[in-house]
Amino acid sequence: MTIKEEFAANLKAAMRAKDKPQINVIRQIESEIGVVKSAPGFDGEIDDELYTKTISAYVKKMKKAQGEFEAAGERGAEQAAKLAYEVDYLSGWLPAQADEATTRQLVKDAINDLGVDDPKQIGRVIGHIMKAGADLDGGLVNRLVREELGA
């Protein structure tokens, strides 16, 4: 079953159950797919790869927004909870990301491989790591490289 088919089935079930949060997140992803599909120059297929990329980009944006709402304290708590649900729900369709220990080891290996010890070379190390592994959290990689290089 493709992701599109799963979403269609989940949407029907959510509508029957009147599960508004699930309905909203599924419709939002379908809307994001529509935007990508109608972008100038798009000539690809609407397949699982497109859904995965779109979900990944959306989850990344929502994680950032969630952090901002959480920083607002009580005023942003309700919206932060909504975004946490969306991120959690959509994470089921994303490949598992490397944990912090694995990422830290990749950072150490990259620094050793490149022979970098200057904090001014952070971008070079991050670029090297991100090209090698697609299932990495860019924010985590950035933080760990900065820690290792003392920036």
C-alpha positions as CSV (number, residue, x, y, z in Angstrom):
1,M,0.0,0.0,0.0
2,T,1.4,3.4,-1.0
3,I,1.6,6.3,1.4
4,K,-1.1,8.1,-0.7
5,E,-3.4,5.0,-0.3
6,E,-2.6,4.9,3.5
7,F,-3.5,8.6,3.8
8,A,-6.8,8.1,1.9
9,A,-7.7,5.1,4.2
10,N,-6.7,7.0,7.3
11,L,-8.6,10.1,6.2
12,K,-11.8,8.0,5.7
13,A,-11.4,6.4,9.1
14,A,-10.7,9.7,10.8
15,M,-13.7,11.3,9.2
16,R,-15.9,8.5,10.5
17,A,-14.4,8.8,13.9
18,K,-14.6,12.7,13.8
19,D,-10.9,12.8,14.7
20,K,-10.3,16.5,13.7
21,P,-6.5,16.5,14.5
22,Q,-5.9,13.5,12.3
23,I,-8.1,14.9,9.5
24,N,-6.3,18.2,9.6
25,V,-2.8,16.8,9.4
26,I,-3.7,14.5,6.6
27,R,-5.3,17.3,4.6
28,Q,-2.3,19.5,5.3
29,I,0.1,17.0,3.8
30,E,-2.2,16.6,0.8
31,S,-2.2,20.3,0.4
32,E,1.7,20.4,0.6
33,I,1.8,17.7,-2.1
34,G,-0.5,19.8,-4.2
35,V,1.9,22.8,-3.8
36,V,4.9,20.7,-4.8
37,K,2.9,19.2,-7.7
38,S,1.9,22.5,-9.1
39,A,5.4,24.1,-8.8
40,P,7.0,25.2,-12.0
41,G,9.2,22.6,-13.5
42,F,7.7,19.7,-11.6
43,D,7.4,16.7,-13.9
44,G,8.0,13.8,-11.5
45,E,5.5,11.3,-10.2
46,I,3.5,11.4,-7.1
47,D,5.0,8.5,-5.4
48,D,6.2,7.4,-1.9
49,E,9.5,9.3,-2.4
50,L,7.7,12.5,-3.0
51,Y,5.4,11.9,0.0
52,T,8.4,11.1,2.2
53,K,10.3,14.2,1.1
54,T,7.2,16.4,1.6
55,I,6.4,14.9,5.0
56,S,10.0,15.3,6.1
57,A,10.1,19.0,5.1
58,Y,6.8,19.6,6.9
59,V,7.9,17.8,10.0
60,K,11.1,19.9,10.1
61,K,9.1,23.1,9.9
62,M,6.6,22.0,12.5
63,K,9.4,21.0,14.9
64,K,10.9,24.4,14.6
65,A,7.5,26.1,15.1
66,Q,6.8,23.8,18.1
67,G,9.9,25.0,19.8
68,E,8.9,28.6,19.2
69,F,5.5,28.0,20.7
70,E,7.0,26.1,23.7
71,A,9.3,29.1,24.3
72,A,6.2,31.3,24.5
73,G,5.1,29.4,27.6
74,E,1.5,29.1,28.5
75,R,0.3,31.3,25.6
76,G,1.8,28.8,23.1
77,A,1.1,25.6,24.9
78,E,-2.1,24.7,23.0
79,Q,-0.5,25.2,19.6
80,A,2.7,23.4,20.7
81,A,0.6,20.4,21.7
82,K,-1.1,20.5,18.3
83,L,2.2,20.5,16.5
84,A,3.6,17.8,18.7
85,Y,0.7,15.6,17.6
86,E,1.3,16.3,13.9
87,V,5.0,15.6,14.2
88,D,4.3,12.3,16.1
89,Y,1.6,11.2,13.7
90,L,3.7,11.9,10.6
91,S,6.9,10.4,12.0
92,G,5.5,7.0,11.2
93,W,6.1,7.6,7.5
94,L,9.6,8.8,7.9
95,P,12.8,6.7,8.0
96,A,14.3,6.4,11.5
97,Q,16.9,9.0,12.2
98,A,20.2,8.2,13.8
99,D,20.3,8.8,17.6
100,E,22.6,11.3,19.3
101,A,25.3,8.7,20.1
102,T,25.5,7.5,16.5
103,T,25.5,11.0,15.2
104,R,28.2,12.0,17.6
105,Q,30.4,9.1,16.4
106,L,29.8,10.2,12.8
107,V,30.8,13.7,13.7
108,K,34.0,12.5,15.3
109,D,34.8,10.3,12.4
110,A,34.3,13.1,9.9
111,I,36.5,15.5,11.9
112,N,39.2,12.9,11.9
113,D,38.8,12.0,8.2
114,L,39.0,15.7,7.2
115,G,41.7,16.5,9.6
116,V,39.8,19.6,10.9
117,D,40.6,21.3,14.2
118,D,39.7,24.8,13.3
119,P,36.1,26.0,14.3
120,K,36.1,28.0,11.1
121,Q,35.7,24.7,9.2
122,I,32.3,23.9,10.8
123,G,30.5,24.2,7.5
124,R,32.9,21.9,5.7
125,V,32.4,19.2,8.4
126,I,28.6,19.6,8.4
127,G,28.5,19.4,4.6
128,H,30.6,16.3,4.6
129,I,28.4,14.5,7.1
130,M,25.1,15.5,5.6
131,K,26.1,14.3,2.1
132,A,27.0,10.9,3.6
133,G,23.8,10.3,5.6
134,A,20.3,11.3,4.7
135,D,18.8,10.0,7.9
136,L,20.4,12.6,10.1
137,D,18.9,15.5,12.0
138,G,20.7,18.6,10.6
139,G,20.2,20.5,13.8
140,L,21.7,17.8,15.9
141,V,24.7,17.5,13.5
142,N,25.3,21.2,13.7
143,R,25.2,21.3,17.5
144,L,27.5,18.3,17.8
145,V,30.1,19.6,15.3
146,R,30.1,22.9,17.2
147,E,30.7,21.1,20.5
148,E,33.5,18.9,19.0
149,L,35.3,21.9,17.5
150,G,34.7,24.1,20.4
151,A,32.8,26.8,18.6
